[in-house]
């Protein structure tokens, strides 16, 4: 699949894919922590969602919701775009929750 690509381009794509997933799961934990005011619940929910997302059942979903498709599918970037958008929305929502709790 990636035989014709430059190694530098593949490295940059891998880093961008990792950053997208980190943004998403950081935002999930941030939002849940601010919603529940409990750090353990936020971390646990992030891990729970992560375990669901890496399951084989979810790997067969459309590329827009398959965040871990880098190296497996040619359209992996769609999942990365969705992860960044959802992560951004959750960060904004978490900030709004923090402002309302003050």
C-alpha positions as a Markdown table, in Angstrom:
| # | Residue | x | y | z |
|---|---|---|---|---|
| 1 | Unk | 0.0 | 0.0 | 0.0 |
| 2 | Unk | 2.8 | 2.4 | 0.9 |
| 3 | Unk | 5.5 | 1.0 | -1.3 |
| 4 | Unk | 5.6 | 4.0 | -3.6 |
| 5 | Unk | 5.7 | 6.7 | -0.8 |
| 6 | Unk | 8.8 | 8.5 | 0.4 |
| 7 | Unk | 9.9 | 7.5 | 4.0 |
| 8 | Unk | 9.8 | 11.1 | 5.1 |
| 9 | Unk | 6.2 | 11.6 | 3.9 |
| 10 | Unk | 5.2 | 8.4 | 5.7 |
| 11 | Unk | 6.8 | 9.6 | 8.9 |
| 12 | Unk | 5.0 | 13.0 | 8.7 |
| 13 | Unk | 1.7 | 11.2 | 8.0 |
| 14 | Unk | 2.2 | 8.9 | 11.0 |
| 15 | Unk | 3.0 | 11.8 | 13.3 |
| 16 | Unk | -0.1 | 13.7 | 12.1 |
| 17 | Unk | -2.3 | 10.6 | 12.6 |
| 18 | Unk | -0.9 | 10.1 | 16.2 |
| 19 | Unk | -1.5 | 13.8 | 17.0 |
| 20 | Unk | -5.1 | 13.6 | 15.8 |
| 21 | Unk | -5.9 | 10.7 | 18.0 |
| 22 | Unk | -4.1 | 12.3 | 21.0 |
| 23 | Unk | -6.2 | 15.5 | 20.5 |
| 24 | Unk | -9.4 | 13.4 | 20.4 |
| 25 | Unk | -8.7 | 11.3 | 23.5 |
| 26 | Unk | -7.3 | 14.2 | 25.4 |
| 27 | Unk | -10.5 | 16.1 | 24.7 |
| 28 | Unk | -12.7 | 13.2 | 25.7 |
| 29 | Unk | -10.9 | 13.0 | 29.1 |
| 30 | Unk | -10.9 | 16.8 | 29.5 |
| 31 | Unk | -14.6 | 17.1 | 28.8 |
| 32 | Unk | -15.6 | 14.2 | 31.1 |
| 33 | Unk | -13.3 | 15.5 | 33.9 |
| 34 | Unk | -15.0 | 18.9 | 33.7 |
| 35 | Unk | -18.4 | 17.5 | 33.4 |
| 36 | Unk | -18.1 | 15.1 | 36.4 |
| 37 | Unk | -15.5 | 17.1 | 38.5 |
| 38 | Unk | -13.7 | 13.8 | 39.0 |
| 39 | Unk | -10.3 | 13.0 | 37.5 |
| 40 | Unk | -10.6 | 9.3 | 37.8 |
| 41 | Unk | -13.9 | 9.2 | 35.9 |
| 42 | Unk | -12.3 | 11.3 | 33.1 |
| 43 | Unk | -9.3 | 9.1 | 32.8 |
| 44 | Unk | -11.4 | 5.9 | 33.0 |
| 45 | Unk | -13.8 | 7.1 | 30.4 |
| 46 | Unk | -11.0 | 8.0 | 28.0 |
| 47 | Unk | -9.6 | 4.5 | 28.4 |
| 48 | Unk | -13.0 | 2.9 | 28.0 |
| 49 | Unk | -13.7 | 4.8 | 24.8 |
| 50 | Unk | -10.2 | 3.9 | 23.6 |
| 51 | Unk | -10.8 | 0.2 | 24.1 |
| 52 | Unk | -14.1 | 0.4 | 22.2 |
| 53 | Unk | -12.5 | 2.2 | 19.4 |
| 54 | Unk | -9.7 | -0.3 | 18.9 |
| 55 | Unk | -12.1 | -3.3 | 18.8 |
| 56 | Unk | -12.4 | -5.3 | 15.6 |
| 57 | Unk | -16.1 | -4.6 | 15.4 |
| 58 | Unk | -15.5 | -0.8 | 15.1 |
| 59 | Unk | -12.6 | -1.3 | 12.6 |
| 60 | Unk | -15.1 | -2.2 | 10.0 |
| 61 | Unk | -16.8 | 1.2 | 10.2 |
| 62 | Unk | -16.6 | 4.0 | 7.6 |
| 63 | Unk | -13.3 | 5.8 | 7.3 |
| 64 | Unk | -14.7 | 8.9 | 8.9 |
| 65 | Unk | -15.1 | 7.1 | 12.2 |
| 66 | Unk | -12.1 | 4.8 | 12.0 |
| 67 | Unk | -9.5 | 6.8 | 13.9 |
| 68 | Unk | -6.9 | 4.0 | 13.9 |
| 69 | Unk | -6.8 | 3.3 | 10.2 |
| 70 | Unk | -3.3 | 4.7 | 9.4 |
| 71 | Unk | -1.3 | 2.0 | 7.6 |
| 72 | Unk | -4.4 | -0.1 | 7.0 |
| 73 | Unk | -6.5 | 2.0 | 4.7 |
| 74 | Unk | -5.8 | 4.5 | 2.0 |
| 75 | Unk | -8.4 | 6.9 | 3.3 |
| 76 | Unk | -7.0 | 7.0 | 6.8 |
| 77 | Unk | -6.9 | 10.8 | 6.8 |
| 78 | Unk | -10.7 | 11.0 | 7.0 |
| 79 | Unk | -10.6 | 9.5 | 10.4 |
| 80 | Unk | -7.8 | 11.9 | 11.5 |
| 81 | Unk | -9.9 | 14.9 | 10.3 |
| 82 | Unk | -12.9 | 13.7 | 12.2 |
| 83 | Unk | -10.8 | 13.1 | 15.3 |
| 84 | Unk | -9.5 | 16.7 | 15.2 |
| 85 | Unk | -12.9 | 18.2 | 14.6 |
| 86 | Unk | -14.6 | 16.1 | 17.4 |
| 87 | Unk | -11.6 | 16.8 | 19.7 |
| 88 | Unk | -11.9 | 20.6 | 19.1 |
| 89 | Unk | -15.7 | 20.5 | 19.7 |
| 90 | Unk | -15.1 | 18.6 | 23.0 |
| 91 | Unk | -12.4 | 21.0 | 24.1 |
| 92 | Unk | -14.7 | 24.0 | 23.5 |
| 93 | Unk | -17.6 | 22.2 | 25.3 |
| 94 | Unk | -15.3 | 21.4 | 28.2 |
| 95 | Unk | -14.3 | 25.0 | 28.5 |
| 96 | Unk | -17.9 | 26.1 | 28.5 |
| 97 | Unk | -18.6 | 23.6 | 31.3 |
| 98 | Unk | -15.7 | 25.0 | 33.3 |
| 99 | Unk | -17.0 | 28.5 | 32.8 |
| 100 | Unk | -20.5 | 27.5 | 33.9 |
| 101 | Unk | -19.2 | 25.8 | 37.1 |
| 102 | Unk | -17.4 | 28.9 | 38.3 |
